[in-house]
Amino acid sequence: MTASDTSIQVLQIFDHCKSIFTAKMDDYGAAWRVLRIASLTDQIYIKARRIRSLQQKQTQMVADNQEAEFTAIINYAAMAVIQLKLGETEKPDLDPQQAVNYFEQTLHEAYELMQRKNHDYDEAWRNMRISSLTDIILMKLLRIKQIEDNQGETRVSEGIDANFFDIINYAVFALILLSKP
């Protein structure tokens, strides 16, 4: 596989994520805008813990598979980035098209970051285990929780937004690896 193949795969996944986000905007509107960043962090954490649980157990009691959970992680992390940019609010304040525009912009930023990092790391993620990608997502979430507990302050580390962007890209990589025949 080449970086060009990766680009195509990433964009296909982002199209799928956008279609789900758009459909949910039709169903619920921008109700997610009332969520605080910590609530979104916890929602993503729940999804990542479930994936890890599915990877470790022999049985599954709820129908959603890992692919659906990784997709949800991407979408919730994008919402978190949007919340960081726009600030929290007490009521939904975006119409569906505005929300979709912010969502697309966020995924575009994640894509650009992935392109730069993928160049430097030379597609190393393709040799990783999906379970390792899950663990890295969990670690990033624990880092975010610590930064949140520190009122957003870091001494030498990247901020919360950088961690959410990394989570988006690690979840995309997991989806690509899950799609391998």
C-alpha positions as CSV (number, residue, x, y, z in Angstrom):
1,M,0.0,0.0,0.0
2,T,1.1,3.5,-0.7
3,A,0.4,6.9,0.9
4,S,-2.0,7.5,-2.1
5,D,-3.9,4.3,-1.1
6,T,-4.1,5.6,2.4
7,S,-5.5,8.9,1.3
8,I,-8.2,7.2,-0.7
9,Q,-9.1,4.9,2.2
10,V,-9.2,7.8,4.7
11,L,-11.4,9.9,2.6
12,Q,-13.8,7.0,2.1
13,I,-14.0,6.5,5.9
14,F,-14.5,10.2,6.4
15,D,-17.4,10.2,3.8
16,H,-19.0,7.3,5.7
17,C,-18.5,9.2,9.0
18,K,-20.0,12.4,7.5
19,S,-23.1,10.4,6.2
20,I,-23.7,9.1,9.7
21,F,-23.2,12.6,11.3
22,T,-25.5,14.1,8.7
23,A,-28.2,11.5,9.3
24,K,-28.0,12.0,13.1
25,M,-28.2,15.8,12.6
26,D,-31.5,15.1,10.8
27,D,-32.7,12.9,13.7
28,Y,-31.5,14.9,16.6
29,G,-30.3,18.3,15.4
30,A,-27.3,19.8,17.2
31,A,-28.3,18.5,20.6
32,W,-24.7,17.4,21.1
33,R,-23.7,21.1,21.4
34,V,-24.8,21.1,25.1
35,L,-22.2,18.5,26.0
36,R,-19.2,19.7,27.9
37,I,-15.8,18.5,26.6
38,A,-15.4,16.1,29.6
39,S,-18.7,14.5,28.6
40,L,-17.5,13.9,25.1
41,T,-14.3,12.6,26.4
42,D,-16.2,10.1,28.6
43,Q,-18.4,9.1,25.7
44,I,-15.4,8.3,23.6
45,Y,-13.8,6.5,26.5
46,I,-16.9,4.3,26.8
47,K,-16.7,3.4,23.1
48,A,-12.9,2.6,23.3
49,R,-13.4,0.5,26.4
50,R,-16.1,-1.5,24.7
51,I,-13.8,-2.1,21.7
52,R,-11.1,-3.3,24.1
53,S,-13.7,-5.5,25.8
54,L,-14.8,-7.0,22.5
55,Q,-11.2,-7.7,21.5
56,Q,-10.6,-9.5,24.8
57,K,-13.8,-11.5,25.2
58,Q,-15.1,-14.5,23.2
59,T,-18.7,-13.4,23.2
60,Q,-20.6,-10.3,22.3
61,M,-23.9,-9.4,23.9
62,V,-24.8,-6.2,21.9
63,A,-24.9,-6.1,18.1
64,D,-22.7,-3.0,17.4
65,N,-19.3,-4.2,16.1
66,Q,-15.9,-2.7,16.3
67,E,-16.3,-0.8,13.0
68,A,-19.4,1.0,14.3
69,E,-17.6,1.9,17.6
70,F,-14.5,3.2,15.8
71,T,-16.8,5.3,13.5
72,A,-18.5,6.7,16.6
73,I,-15.2,7.5,18.1
74,I,-14.2,9.5,15.0
75,N,-17.5,11.4,15.1
76,Y,-17.5,12.1,18.8
77,A,-13.9,13.3,18.6
78,A,-14.8,15.6,15.7
79,M,-17.6,17.0,17.9
80,A,-15.2,17.5,20.7
81,V,-12.8,19.5,18.4
82,I,-15.8,21.6,17.3
83,Q,-16.8,22.2,20.9
84,L,-13.2,23.4,21.7
85,K,-13.4,25.8,18.8
86,L,-16.9,27.2,19.4
87,G,-17.1,26.8,23.2
88,E,-19.8,25.1,25.2
89,T,-23.4,26.3,25.0
90,E,-26.6,25.7,27.0
91,K,-28.7,24.9,23.9
92,P,-28.3,23.7,20.3
93,D,-27.1,26.7,18.3
94,L,-26.2,25.3,14.9
95,D,-28.5,24.5,12.1
96,P,-27.7,21.1,10.4
97,Q,-25.7,22.7,7.5
98,Q,-23.6,24.7,9.8
99,A,-22.8,21.6,11.9
100,V,-22.0,19.6,8.8
101,N,-19.7,22.4,7.6
102,Y,-17.8,22.4,11.0
103,F,-17.7,18.6,10.9
104,E,-16.2,18.6,7.4
105,Q,-13.6,21.3,8.4
106,T,-12.6,19.2,11.4
107,L,-12.2,16.0,9.3
108,H,-10.2,18.0,6.8
109,E,-7.8,19.2,9.5
110,A,-7.5,15.6,10.7
111,Y,-6.7,14.5,7.2
112,E,-4.0,17.1,6.7
113,L,-2.4,16.1,10.0
114,M,-2.6,12.5,9.0
115,Q,-0.9,13.3,5.7
116,R,2.0,15.0,7.5
117,K,2.5,12.4,10.2
118,N,2.0,9.5,7.8
119,H,4.8,11.0,5.6
120,D,7.2,11.2,8.6
121,Y,6.3,7.8,10.1
122,D,6.2,6.1,6.7
123,E,2.9,4.2,7.2
124,A,4.2,2.4,10.3
125,W,0.6,2.1,11.5
126,R,0.0,-0.6,8.8
127,N,2.2,-3.0,10.8
128,M,0.4,-2.3,14.1
129,R,-2.2,-4.4,15.7
130,I,-5.8,-3.1,16.0
131,S,-5.6,-3.8,19.7
132,S,-2.6,-1.5,20.0
133,L,-4.5,1.2,18.2
134,T,-7.3,0.7,20.7
135,D,-4.8,1.0,23.6
136,I,-3.3,4.2,22.2
137,I,-6.8,5.7,21.9
138,L,-7.4,4.8,25.5
139,M,-4.1,6.3,26.5
140,K,-4.9,9.5,24.6
141,L,-8.3,9.7,26.4
142,L,-6.6,9.3,29.8
143,R,-4.2,12.1,28.8
144,I,-7.2,14.3,27.9
145,K,-8.8,13.5,31.2
146,Q,-5.7,14.5,33.1
147,I,-5.4,17.8,31.1
148,E,-9.1,18.4,31.8
149,D,-8.4,17.9,35.5
150,N,-5.6,20.4,35.2
151,Q,-8.0,23.0,33.8
152,G,-6.6,22.6,30.3
153,E,-3.0,23.4,31.3
154,T,0.0,21.5,30.1
155,R,3.6,22.1,30.8
156,V,5.3,20.4,27.9
157,S,2.6,18.4,26.2
158,E,0.2,18.9,23.3
159,G,-3.2,20.2,24.2
160,I,-6.5,18.5,24.2
161,D,-7.3,19.3,20.6
162,A,-4.1,17.6,19.4
163,N,-5.1,14.5,21.3
164,F,-8.6,14.5,19.8
165,F,-7.1,14.8,16.3
166,D,-4.8,11.8,17.0
167,I,-7.8,9.8,18.2
168,I,-9.6,10.5,15.0
169,N,-6.6,9.3,12.9
170,Y,-5.9,6.2,15.1
171,A,-9.6,5.2,14.8
172,V,-9.4,5.7,11.0
173,F,-6.3,3.5,10.9
174,A,-8.1,0.8,12.9
175,L,-11.0,0.9,10.4
176,I,-8.6,0.5,7.5
177,L,-7.0,-2.4,9.1
178,L,-10.3,-4.0,10.0
179,S,-11.4,-3.8,6.3
180,K,-8.4,-5.8,5.1
181,P,-9.5,-9.2,3.6
